[in-house]
Amino acid sequence: MISWIVIAILVLVAIVLLKTNHFRHKMWISVLVILALFLYVSVTFIHAENELDFNSTEGALDFVKIYYGWLANGFYNMKSITGNVIKMDWTSTDKTFLNKTLIKSEKK
């Protein structure tokens, strides 16, 4: 329940702050709000999955290790996905797809 209240407050603050006149300020505020939401949601997710205790130093250190590993794994996955997209052949065309599209458009 408290997490939804925090998210709602962040969204309301973002809406109020986005009413500023300067585009640069709007972009900076938008980036900060998105970063804050990402940080809050990711910390909540990791805390719920691993049942960590933030009241002790050992629990906080365990959280930092898990969070760093989670972020590193996410960046590694993005690197892998980007590499696979770059390796794809984007120049070939599938003539059967084009024929199906033309047939559907002719029937209408």
PLY file of the C-alpha trace (Angstrom):
ply
format ascii 1.0
element vertex 108
property float x
property float y
property float z
element edge 107
property int vertex1
property int vertex2
end_header
0.00 0.00 0.00
2.79 2.41 0.91
4.57 1.71 -2.38
1.54 2.87 -4.37
1.35 6.02 -2.26
5.03 6.78 -2.99
4.53 6.18 -6.71
1.42 8.38 -6.73
3.28 11.18 -4.94
6.17 10.96 -7.43
3.76 11.12 -10.35
1.92 14.11 -8.87
5.19 15.93 -8.20
6.25 15.23 -11.77
2.98 16.62 -13.15
3.27 19.78 -11.07
6.93 20.30 -11.98
6.30 19.68 -15.67
4.18 22.82 -15.72
7.39 24.85 -15.84
8.02 26.98 -18.92
11.49 25.89 -19.98
11.92 22.78 -22.10
15.33 22.04 -20.55
13.80 21.96 -17.08
10.99 19.70 -18.27
13.42 17.19 -19.74
15.66 17.21 -16.66
12.69 16.71 -14.33
11.31 13.93 -16.54
14.65 12.11 -16.47
14.88 12.45 -12.69
11.33 11.19 -12.14
11.87 8.20 -14.44
15.15 7.41 -12.68
13.47 7.68 -9.26
10.61 5.39 -10.33
13.06 2.87 -11.80
15.16 2.90 -8.64
12.14 2.55 -6.37
10.52 -0.26 -8.37
13.78 -2.18 -8.79
14.69 -1.91 -5.09
11.18 -3.02 -4.10
11.33 -5.96 -6.53
14.74 -7.15 -5.30
13.74 -6.71 -1.66
10.57 -8.75 -2.17
12.31 -11.52 -4.14
15.22 -11.99 -1.73
13.57 -11.08 1.60
16.52 -8.92 2.67
16.85 -7.22 6.05
17.80 -3.55 5.72
18.12 -3.11 9.49
21.57 -4.69 9.63
24.80 -3.80 7.90
25.13 -7.33 6.56
21.66 -7.14 4.99
22.46 -3.79 3.38
25.73 -5.15 1.96
23.91 -8.22 0.63
21.40 -5.92 -1.03
24.16 -3.86 -2.69
25.79 -7.04 -4.03
22.51 -8.41 -5.36
21.44 -5.06 -6.85
24.81 -4.57 -8.55
24.63 -8.10 -9.97
21.07 -7.50 -11.14
22.04 -4.27 -12.93
25.15 -5.85 -14.46
23.08 -8.78 -15.71
20.54 -6.38 -17.20
23.26 -4.45 -19.05
24.79 -7.71 -20.27
21.39 -8.82 -21.59
20.89 -5.48 -23.37
24.36 -5.83 -24.92
23.50 -9.32 -26.10
20.14 -8.23 -27.56
21.75 -5.27 -29.33
24.46 -7.53 -30.78
21.86 -9.96 -32.08
19.84 -7.15 -33.67
22.94 -5.81 -35.41
23.79 -9.28 -36.77
20.34 -9.72 -38.35
19.91 -9.40 -42.10
17.63 -6.38 -42.47
18.06 -6.11 -46.25
16.25 -9.25 -47.36
12.56 -9.16 -48.15
10.04 -11.91 -47.65
7.97 -11.94 -50.81
5.29 -14.18 -49.30
4.58 -11.55 -46.67
4.31 -8.86 -49.34
2.01 -11.03 -51.44
-0.29 -11.72 -48.47
-0.47 -8.02 -47.70
-1.30 -7.15 -51.31
-3.99 -9.84 -51.50
-5.63 -8.59 -48.28
-5.63 -5.00 -49.51
-7.11 -6.01 -52.86
-10.01 -7.86 -51.19
-11.13 -4.72 -49.34
0 1
1 2
2 3
3 4
4 5
5 6
6 7
7 8
8 9
9 10
10 11
11 12
12 13
13 14
14 15
15 16
16 17
17 18
18 19
19 20
20 21
21 22
22 23
23 24
24 25
25 26
26 27
27 28
28 29
29 30
30 31
31 32
32 33
33 34
34 35
35 36
36 37
37 38
38 39
39 40
40 41
41 42
42 43
43 44
44 45
45 46
46 47
47 48
48 49
49 50
50 51
51 52
52 53
53 54
54 55
55 56
56 57
57 58
58 59
59 60
60 61
61 62
62 63
63 64
64 65
65 66
66 67
67 68
68 69
69 70
70 71
71 72
72 73
73 74
74 75
75 76
76 77
77 78
78 79
79 80
80 81
81 82
82 83
83 84
84 85
85 86
86 87
87 88
88 89
89 90
90 91
91 92
92 93
93 94
94 95
95 96
96 97
97 98
98 99
99 100
100 101
101 102
102 103
103 104
104 105
105 106
106 107
